[in-house]
Amino acid sequence: MRAEPAAEVARTAWARMRGLLGRRGLPAGRGLLIPRCGAIHTVGMRFAIDARFYDARGRLTRAALGLRPGRPWVWGGWRARCVLECAAGDPAFRACDDLSNVRLLA
């Protein structure tokens, strides 16, 4: 059974800066949505992630999959306005080419 994709939203400046740093992993079907973000890094991360960048309308602009810890820069492209980070290879997020497919958590 496939988990429904859901994402915690990094609403504060501190939460956006911290991202997934310090976490050991994410449960299946869970991710982190970082608004107002066009680029990320994985320096200091403890696990590999998939990063999906979306434009202002919630449409996928770029998918950077299998990003290992230690990567200094990953850019989502000129139109990227937010990024959805999840554990690398999480099957719940494979069909997330539109943010309307993701349940946002408070």
N, C-alpha and C positions, 0 to 999 in steps of 0.2 A: 504494500500500500504506500502510495506516494504522499509525503507530507505537504500540507498547504503552505506555500511560501508566505512568510510574514517577516516584517522588518521593524526593528526598533528605530526611532527617528532621533538623530543627534540634533537636538533643538538649540542647545546653547553653544556659544563659541568654544567653551572648554570641551564639551562633548565632541564637537567637530574636530578639534585639534587632537584629542586623545584617540578617537576612532576605536580601533580594536586592540590598541597597545595594552599589554598587561593581561590580556585574556589568553587562556590556554587553548581555546577552540570555541566553536559555536554548535549548539544542538542542530540536528537535521531540520531543515526547513526554516531556519532562523538566519536573519542577516541584519545589517546595519545600513540605514539610508542616511547619507550625509548630504544635506541640502547646501546650495551655494558652493559647490566644490567641482572644479574642473580637472584636478590632478591630485594624485595620492603618492605615498611612498610606503614601503614595507620594512623600512629600517626599524629594528627592534621588535618585529613581529615574532610570534612563536609558532605560527603555522601558515601554510600556503592558503591563498585566497583567490577567489574569482571576483573581479570588479567589473560591474556593468554601469556604464555612463549613460545618462539620459538627458535629453534636451528639455526646454521649458515646458513642452507639452507632454512630457513623460514618455517619449519615444526613444528607443535605444539608439545611441550614436556610436558606441564602441563597446566591445566585450573584450576584456583582457583576462584571460583564463589561466589558472595555474601559476599565479604569481608567487614566487618563493620569498621567504623573508630576506631582507637585506637589499631590496631593490630601491635605489634612491629616487626614482621618478617614473611615474606612469601618468601619461596625459590622456584625457578623454576626448580631445578635439575641440575645435572652436565653438561648437554648439553645446558642449556638455555643461549642464547646470547643476547636476547632482550625481552622486555615485551610490550604487548599492553594492555592499561588500558582503560576501558569504564565504563559507568554507569551500575550498577548491573541490570542484566536482560534485557539489551538492545537487542531486537530481531534481529537487523541488524548484530550483531556479532556472532550469534549462530553457523553459518556454517563456521566460520573462523578457520579451522584447518590447513590452509596454508596462509601465508602472501600475496600470489598472489591474494587472494580474497579481499584485502583491498586497497583502493585508498589512496596513500600517498600525503598529502598536503604539500605545500612549507612552 
